[in-house]
Amino acid sequence: MSLITVISDIHVGHPAAIWPSKHVTDQNVEIRANAPQKVLLQYWDDFFSQQDVKDSEYILNLEESIEGYNRKEHGSNIMITSLEEQIKAFVALLAPKIPGKKYLCVEGSRYHGSQDTQVGKTVGDKFGGTYMGVVGNWRVGDTGRSIHCTHKSGDAALYKTMTLDRNSLYMSAIKSKVKFDPDIMLYGHHHQYFRVDTQTRINVMAPCWKFWHPIKDGSRYTQTQPSIGGLVLKVSKEHVEVDKYLYPLEHVYDAFVEV
């Protein structure tokens, strides 16, 4: 059996996302984690202390490891706008957890990088990993099982589970053309854990490592509360399982006000 740890949407660089307890830049500026980030660090360490995570042969990152420089808001609400420093901070978080594991990743949104920087590839190269581009079609060792993964699944008119069900249906429709019929279809991007089991496969949206923050404004507040944590896939010739590890939310931008 192969154990695969799945992480996604870490968004290092955002004040509501995980950050090392202390990061010193190349200019010798020290940036410390805020209170919610210290909570995420505790979750991160707890997740990577789980036995199945420690025993995993692979780490699969569905990407958006860093926040980027938030160009739409001119760099506001960012720990530091340097992509290089954000990447260094992410590597510092994951490097102690990865020895003995094979690293694989897909590419995330260019918005969380730049036009001339493929963050997924840059991070993958630092870990000597396998960069699969925007689409990953992966046959897992000698299990006879396969995984299809991309960062974004697409959008649904109402419910995210509709996207998972629809994509599974479409994959079945094209399997004779692509010669590929995955046992699992995996996505990040939505910052929420959802799972739909169809007759042919397991379909999953992965949780994230970033507490809720306003997306443009608060109009989608009820629809965008995130799931914090990671997954472990247990893949063998006989079966496929998905274990989720989810953690409580802290409220950064939506904290209660007492007057």
C-alpha positions in Angstrom: 0.0 0.0 0.0 1.2 3.5 -0.8 0.5 6.4 1.6 0.2 9.8 0.1 0.0 13.0 2.1 -2.0 15.8 0.3 -1.6 19.5 1.1 -3.0 22.5 -0.8 -3.4 26.2 -0.6 -0.9 27.1 2.0 -0.7 30.7 1.0 2.5 31.6 2.9 2.7 35.4 3.0 -0.9 36.2 3.9 -1.5 37.3 7.5 -4.3 34.7 7.8 -2.2 31.9 6.5 0.5 29.8 8.1 3.9 31.5 8.5 7.1 30.3 10.3 7.4 31.3 13.9 10.3 33.6 12.8 11.5 34.3 9.3 14.7 36.4 8.7 14.9 37.9 5.2 18.0 38.4 3.1 18.0 42.0 4.3 18.1 40.7 7.9 14.6 41.8 8.7 12.9 39.5 11.2 9.2 38.7 10.6 7.4 36.8 13.3 4.2 34.9 13.2 1.0 36.6 14.5 -1.3 34.9 17.0 -3.5 33.1 14.4 -0.4 31.9 12.5 0.9 30.4 15.7 -2.3 28.4 15.9 -1.8 27.2 12.3 1.7 26.2 13.2 0.4 24.0 15.9 -2.1 22.4 13.5 0.7 22.0 10.9 2.9 20.2 13.4 0.0 18.0 14.6 -0.9 17.0 11.1 2.7 16.0 10.2 3.0 14.1 13.5 0.2 11.7 12.5 1.5 8.3 12.0 0.1 7.8 8.5 1.6 11.2 7.5 5.0 10.3 8.9 4.8 6.9 7.1 3.8 8.5 3.8 6.0 7.8 0.8 4.7 10.8 -1.1 3.7 14.4 -0.5 1.4 15.8 -3.1 1.0 19.6 -3.2 -2.1 20.8 -5.1 -0.3 24.2 -4.9 -0.6 27.9 -4.2 2.1 27.5 -1.6 2.5 31.3 -1.4 0.2 34.2 -1.4 2.1 36.4 -3.9 2.1 40.2 -3.8 -1.6 40.9 -4.1 -1.3 43.1 -7.1 -5.0 43.9 -7.2 -4.7 45.7 -3.8 -1.2 47.1 -4.4 0.5 44.7 -2.0 -1.7 45.4 1.0 -2.4 42.7 3.7 0.9 40.8 3.0 3.6 39.7 5.4 6.2 40.6 2.7 5.6 41.1 -1.0 8.8 39.4 -2.2 8.0 36.1 -3.9 11.5 34.8 -3.1 11.1 35.4 0.6 7.6 33.8 0.6 9.0 30.7 -1.1 11.9 30.6 1.4 9.3 30.7 4.2 7.3 27.9 2.7 10.4 25.7 2.2 11.3 26.4 5.8 7.9 25.1 6.9 7.9 21.9 4.8 11.6 21.0 4.7 11.6 19.4 8.1 8.6 17.3 7.3 9.7 15.9 3.9 12.9 13.8 4.4 12.5 10.4 2.9 9.4 11.4 0.9 8.9 12.0 -2.8 7.4 15.4 -3.6 4.9 15.9 -6.4 3.0 19.0 -7.3 0.8 20.8 -9.9 0.8 24.5 -10.8 -1.5 26.9 -9.0 -2.9 30.2 -10.2 -0.5 32.7 -11.7 -2.2 35.4 -9.6 -0.4 33.9 -6.5 3.0 34.2 -8.4 3.9 36.4 -11.3 3.8 36.3 -15.1 7.5 35.1 -15.2 7.5 32.8 -12.1 5.9 29.3 -12.0 5.8 29.0 -8.2 4.9 25.3 -8.3 7.8 24.4 -10.5 10.2 26.6 -8.4 9.2 24.9 -5.2 9.2 21.5 -6.8 12.8 22.0 -8.0 13.9 23.0 -4.5 12.7 19.7 -3.2 14.0 17.7 -6.1 10.4 16.7 -6.8 8.2 15.9 -9.7 6.4 18.9 -11.3 3.4 17.8 -13.3 2.3 21.2 -14.7 -1.3 22.3 -14.7 -2.6 18.7 -14.9 -1.3 15.7 -13.1 -2.2 12.2 -14.3 -0.3 9.8 -12.0 -0.1 6.0 -11.8 0.8 5.2 -8.2 3.7 2.8 -8.0 2.8 -0.8 -8.6 -0.7 -0.4 -7.1 -2.4 -0.3 -10.5 -4.3 2.8 -9.2 -4.2 6.2 -10.7 -4.9 9.8 -9.7 -6.0 12.9 -11.7 -5.3 16.2 -10.1 -5.4 19.9 -11.0 -5.4 23.0 -8.8 -8.8 24.2 -9.8 -11.8 22.0 -10.5 -14.0 24.6 -12.2 -17.0 26.3 -10.8 -20.5 25.2 -9.9 -23.7 27.2 -10.2 -24.6 26.5 -6.6 -22.9 23.6 -4.8 -19.2 22.5 -5.0 -20.3 18.9 -4.9 -21.9 19.5 -8.3 -18.5 20.3 -9.7 -17.1 17.0 -8.4 -19.9 14.9 -9.7 -19.9 16.7 -13.1 -16.1 16.3 -13.5 -16.3 12.6 -12.7 -19.0 12.2 -15.3 -17.0 14.0 -17.9 -13.9 12.0 -17.1 -15.9 8.8 -17.7 -17.0 10.2 -21.0 -13.5 10.9 -22.3 -11.7 7.9 -20.8 -11.6 6.1 -24.2 -9.8 9.1 -25.7 -7.3 9.8 -23.0 -6.7 6.1 -22.2 -7.0 7.0 -18.5 -9.7 6.2 -15.9 -8.5 7.6 -12.5 -9.5 6.0 -9.2 -9.3 9.5 -7.5 -9.8 13.0 -8.8 -8.2 15.7 -6.6 -8.5 19.5 -6.5 -7.5 22.4 -4.4 -8.3 26.1 -4.8 -11.7 26.2 -3.0 -10.2 26.1 0.5 -13.0 23.7 1.6 -13.1 19.9 2.0 -15.7 18.2 -0.1 -15.9 14.6 -1.2 -18.3 12.8 -3.6 -18.0 9.1 -4.3 -19.4 8.2 -7.7 -19.8 4.7 -9.1 -16.4 5.0 -10.8 -14.2 6.9 -8.4 -13.6 9.1 -5.3 -13.7 12.9 -6.0 -12.2 15.3 -3.5 -11.5 19.0 -2.9 -8.7 19.4 -0.4 -8.7 21.6 2.7 -6.2 24.6 3.1 -3.9 26.3 5.5 -5.5 29.8 5.5 -8.2 31.1 7.8 -11.1 33.0 6.3 -10.3 36.4 4.7 -12.4 38.8 2.6 -12.5 38.0 -1.1 -13.2 41.4 -2.5 -15.8 42.0 0.3 -17.9 40.0 2.7 -20.7 39.2 0.4 -19.8 35.5 0.1 -19.0 35.1 3.8 -21.4 32.2 4.4 -20.1 30.3 1.3 -16.4 30.7 1.9 -15.6 29.5 5.4 -12.5 27.3 4.9 -11.6 23.8 6.0 -8.2 23.7 7.6 -5.9 20.7 7.3 -4.7 18.0 5.0 -5.4 14.5 3.7 -3.9 11.1 3.6 -4.6 8.8 0.6 -4.2 5.0 1.2 -3.8 3.4 -2.2 -3.4 -0.3 -2.8 -4.4 -2.9 -5.4 -7.4 -3.8 -3.4 -8.8 -0.4 -2.4 -8.5 3.4 -2.1 -9.2 5.3 1.1 -9.1 9.0 1.9 -8.5 10.1 5.5 -9.1 13.8 6.4 -7.5 15.7 9.2 -9.4 18.9 9.9 -8.8 21.6 12.5 -11.0 24.4 14.2 -11.1 27.8 12.7 -9.7 31.0 14.2 -11.4 34.2 13.2 -9.0 36.9 11.9 -11.0 39.2 9.7 -14.4 38.1 11.1 -13.7 38.1 14.9 -16.5 39.0 17.3 -16.7 42.6 18.4 -17.7 43.4 21.9 -18.7 46.9 22.7 
